[in-house]
Each structure stands twice: as C-alpha cells, then as structure tokens.
C-alpha cells in the first residue's frame, strides 16, 4: 500500500481496529499486513488502494430499505429510505403485514416526515405509531419495479418485565438449576417437569421467590446426543425429554404402557439410567419414546374417537396455536405450538390452505370421518405425535428433523 489512509478508512468501515489493549494493560498495534489479510478474508479487493476503495464502496452501499428495523414502545415508527435526490416520492407505496395478520397500506408521499437527501442522508417516512408487538413485514412498492423492497419491522416493549417487588427495592432469592441434572427415584434418568414441580413447591415452602432454569427449548429428538440447551432446534417448542411420563393421565390407564414399563428389562434399564453419573440422552430418549406413543393411543380411544369435552379442548388448543405451526405435506407432518405447550404430528393429506383455522378444521374432520387413519401420542406438556396406519411402528425420524 502506498497510502495508509485508504487502508485505515476501509478498516474502519469494516469495524477492524488498528490497536487494542493487551491483557497486561499495554497498547498493542495491529500490523497493516494483518489488517490486509482480514479485509481479504472478508471479501475486499486488496490488490491496491483504488481496488480496495471501490470494493468497500460496493460492499457498504446501502440498500433502499435496511433489512431490519427495531422500534420500542413509545418511539415513533420512522423508516429511512436510501434514495437518490431524483427519486420521486409519488412513485412509492407501502404495505405492512403484521404478525397478527392485519394488513396496513398507504402512499409514501403523504407520510414523509423529513428529506435529508440533499445532504447525503435518507428520505424518512412514518408508519402508524400504534403497531402491536411482534415481527412485522414491510413491503415498499415502486412504479416500474417488479419486486418490492422488503424489511422486517420488529416492535418491542421498552424493557423486559420486572417484578413489582424489585421495583420497590425488595430483594428476591431462589436457586438457579439445570433441569436435566435433578436426580430423583421418580424420573427416568433426567430431571423432568415433575421434578421441577416438586422443586418449586419446596423452594416456595422455604420462602423462595423463583427458580432459575436453563433453556428448556426443543432440541433434536432424532439425535438425542445433540443435547446443548443453548443450541435448540426451535425456541417455540419445549424439549420432549422433560416430559414426566408417569404423570400423564393416560399412563395409569394404558395397559400396554403399564406392561412395557412394568417389565423387568425396562425396569433394569430405567434404574441404570437413574444411577448414571452423566445423563444418557440416547437411553432416556429410547425409554420415553417407547411409551409416549401408547399414551396418545389411549387418549385417542377414550376422547378423540368419542369427541369428548377433553378432545374438544385439545382441538381448541391446536386451533389457538394459529400460524405457529408449519406444514410439510411431502413428509406428512405438521408441527404446532402455543404458549409453553408443544405439539408435533404427521399423517394424512392436507391441502396447502392459507389459514390455521382451515388446517385445524381439516384435522377435526379427519379425526371424525376416518378413525383408523391416525394413531397418536399425547403427553402432559401438550406433545402430540401422529403416525399413519402405513407405519406400524413409531418413526423417530418424523419428530423434528
């Protein structure tokens, strides 16, 4: 490099520092060669100064719409457009699709709040300030342009929830635990929601205020050893290995489940899993998944087939989950979630209709018309797993691949 200014300028654009304070408190300089190598690895053309500046200009050129905008409650919803001064405001219109399903539309020209393009700044327009919390999608249409510009607009609370006692200056106490580490003679080799219920009661009896938990999101049932709670497959569902199988209402009613769990071989495996120093995730998953499908078979026979009040509540629960599930017809599977409950099912022929209600109505109809079409498994945490009559044995690979 003949000039250091170009290198420093681009390094700053790429957020690469040319110095840092070492662990011993001394200021250390980053060699130019190191910065060049870093820039090259990031995709900049480091052949010479001119190439470097051109590649930086291209890489850092702003899109018309930023990909994401986060707006807190109480703040004006102002969207910046990076347009040339020659762009006509009358050529643009916008459409906002909220996470709740509402659609808002308008014209850019009537909602401009400021125009800073002459000074190299953005053109700014405002959206309604009463948007609900959620992840919304903004589309900006431009005349003579085929595809709209897109942005994810996220509306958030101003701050996380804080208990009133803390606001009043009081101190609260409670333990922080990793749920899977809890050991009891009740669980199946891993701490579960039954253990958590007992722990909460014990802490409350001692005057505690809370129990801190590790993340309990869904992991990978088809790969139980992928067990890090900090790398979930989804943050919308729960980890099915935390289900307290023995506390599911159908457990005591299912003769098949009682026969399997009461067998000497199963009891030996169960005791070995409980005594293991480390959680044997593969064994725990096999033990639980050998019983859970039988429990929903029981639920289906006693409730879904007879369209009982409990079955109605269950189907209402599915319907209330709304668009929180996704359909994958080829694998005959769709997944649903709602609040802190989780459901997974797969089977049947479902059309790709647009609303969650229509999909649930199809589920209701299928359950009422063809009783032999499905078999199910239900759990106390809301887990629902289906298998078609084509598959006589539960297919683990059908659960959250």
Residue, then its C-alpha position, 0 to 999 in steps of 0.5 A: x500500500x502506498x497510502x495508509x489512509x485508504x487502508x485505515x478508512x476501509x478498516x474502519x468501515x469494516x469495524x477492524x481496529x488498528x490497536x487494542x489493549x493487551x491483557x497486561x494493560x499495554x497498547x498493542x498495534x495491529x500490523x497493516x499486513x494483518x489488517x490486509x489479510x482480514x479485509x481479504x478474508x472478508x471479501x475486499x479487493x486488496x490488490x491496491x488502494x483504488x481496488x480496495x476503495x471501490x470494493x468497500x464502496x460496493x460492499x457498504x452501499x446501502x440498500x433502499x430499505x435496511x433489512x431490519x428495523x427495531x422500534x420500542x414502545x413509545x418511539x415513533x415508527x420512522x423508516x429511512x429510505x436510501x434514495x437518490x435526490x431524483x427519486x420521486x416520492x409519488x412513485x412509492x407505496x407501502x404495505x405492512x403485514x403484521x404478525x397478527x395478520x392485519x394488513x396496513x397500506x398507504x402512499x409514501x408521499x403523504x407520510x414523509x416526515x423529513x428529506x435529508x437527501x440533499x445532504x447525503x442522508x435518507x428520505x424518512x417516512x412514518x408508519x402508524x405509531x400504534x403497531x402491536x408487538x411482534x415481527x412485522x413485514x414491510x413491503x415498499x412498492x415502486x412504479x416500474x419495479x417488479x419486486x418490492x423492497x422488503x424489511x422486517x419491522x420488529x416492535x418491542x416493549x421498552x424493557x423486559x418485565x420486572x417484578x413489582x417487588x424489585x421495583x420497590x427495592x425488595x430483594x428476591x432469592x431462589x436457586x438457579x438449576x439445570x433441569x436435566x441434572x435433578x436426580x430423583x427415584x421418580x424420573x427416568x434418568x433426567x430431571x423432568x417437569x415433575x421434578x421441577x414441580x416438586x422443586x418449586x413447591x419446596x423452594x416456595x415452602x422455604x420462602x423462595x421467590x423463583x427458580x432459575x432454569x436453563x433453556x428448556x427449548x426443543x432440541x433434536x429428538x432424532x439425535x438425542x446426543x445433540x443435547x446443548x440447551x443453548x443450541x435448540x432446534x426451535x425456541x417455540x417448542x419445549x424439549x420432549x425429554x422433560x416430559x414426566x411420563x408417569x404423570x400423564x393421565x393416560x399412563x395409569x390407564x394404558x395397559x400396554x404402557x403399564x406392561x412395557x414399563x412394568x417389565x423387568x428389562x425396562x425396569x433394569x434399564x430405567x434404574x441404570x439410567x437413574x444411577x448414571x453419573x452423566x445423563x444418557x440422552x440416547x437411553x432416556x430418549x429410547x425409554x420415553x419414546x417407547x411409551x409416549x406413543x401408547x399414551x396418545x393411543x389411549x387418549x385417542x380411544x377414550x376422547x378423540x374417537x368419542x369427541x369428548x369435552x377433553x378432545x374438544x379442548x385439545x382441538x381448541x388448543x391446536x386451533x389457538x396455536x394459529x400460524x405457529x405451526x408449519x406444514x410439510x405435506x411431502x413428509x406428512x407432518x405438521x408441527x404446532x405450538x402455543x404458549x409453553x405447550x408443544x405439539x408435533x404430528x404427521x399423517x394424512x393429506x392436507x391441502x396447502x390452505x392459507x389459514x390455521x383455522x382451515x388446517x385445524x378444521x381439516x384435522x377435526x374432520x379427519x379425526x371424525x370421518x376416518x378413525x383408523x387413519x391416525x394413531x397418536x401420542x399425547x403427553x402432559x406438556x401438550x406433545x402430540x405425535x401422529x403416525x399413519x396406519x402405513x407405519x406400524x411402528x413409531x418413526x423417530x425420524x418424523x419428530x423434528x428433523 
